[in-house]
Amino acid sequence: MSRPRLTLIVSNDVPCEQPGTSFDAASWSNRFDPYALKSTAADLWSAYFRERFNSPREVALFCDVSFQTALNWWGAVTAPTSHIALLVMLTDPGAPGFFHDEMRRAAA
């Protein structure tokens, strides 16, 4: 016996006026290109680390990673994983603003 499945179909073509929303409210997937975000993530993190820290060694100590890993982030070779992103967002009140500004600058 198969279990019933729920299918949710969302259309952003029809505005859904609700208190506290504006007419430009659209799903995140319509505002961000996931592929572009993935392909620029290493550059975004590199810019963040270069602004916040003085060297890859400081990044390694703060994030509790190897020097080589921090060097890869510093040089935009790779981007940190989710637990490092959470660490940064929870410990640096300016981090969300930094990434927001960088994304806005890239979109312009």
N, C-alpha and C positions, 0 to 999 in steps of 0.2 A: 504494500500500500504506500503510495507516494504522499509526501507531506504537501499541503497547500503552500504556494509561494506568493509572496507579496511583491508586486512590481510597482515601483514608483516612477512616474514619468513627470519630469519637470520642464516647463517651458518658460523661458525668460522673455518671450515675445509679448506676453500679456502682462502688463504691470499689475502688481498686487499692492494696492494702496493700503497701508496700515499706519497707525500713529507711530511716529519715530522713524519712519523710513522715507527715503527720498525717491524721486522718479528714476535716478540713476542706479538704484540698487539692483545689482546683478550678482549672479553666483560668482564665487571666487574663480571657478574654472573659466568663466568668460572674461575675467579681468586679468588673469595671469596665464601666460603660456607655460605649462609645466616643463616642456622641453627647454625653453629658453632659461627658465630658472635653474634647471639642473645643469645646463651647460655653462652658466655664469656663476654658479655657487662658489667655486674655488676662488674666483677673482673677488667676489664679495667678501668672503671670509678673510682673504689675504689683506684686503683694504682695512677691514675691521681690526685685525691683529696688528697691523702696522700703525694704526692710529692709537690703539689702546696700550700697546706694549712697546718697550724699547728694543727688544731683540727676540729671536726665536727661543733663546734659552728661557726668558721670562714666560713665554707662552707654554713651554714644556713644563716648567715648574707649576704654573697656575693650573693647567689642565691635567697634570699628572700623566703626561705622555712622554715618549722618548724624544730626544733632541731631533732625531731624524724625522719623526712625525711632525713635530712643530716646524721644522725646516720646510717640509712639504707644504704645510698650510701657508707658511710665510711666503713661499715662492709661487703660490697658486697652482701647485701640482695636483693636490687633492684638497677636498673639503672635509671638515670634521663630521663625525657621525652625530646622531640625534642626542645622545647623552651630553656631549660637549655643547651642543646648541642650547640645551636646557640649562646647563651650568652657566653659560654666558647670559642667557636671558634672565635667570633668577638672581644673578650676582651683580649685573651691571644695569642700572636703571636707564642708562643712555643707549643701550644696545638696540632695543626695538626702534627707537628714533633714527639711529644710524642706518639701519637696514632699510627703513622706510624712505629716508632721504636718498639713499643710493639707488633704490628701485625707481623712485620718481625721476631721478637724474638720468637713469638709463632709458626710461620710457620717453623722455623729452627729445 
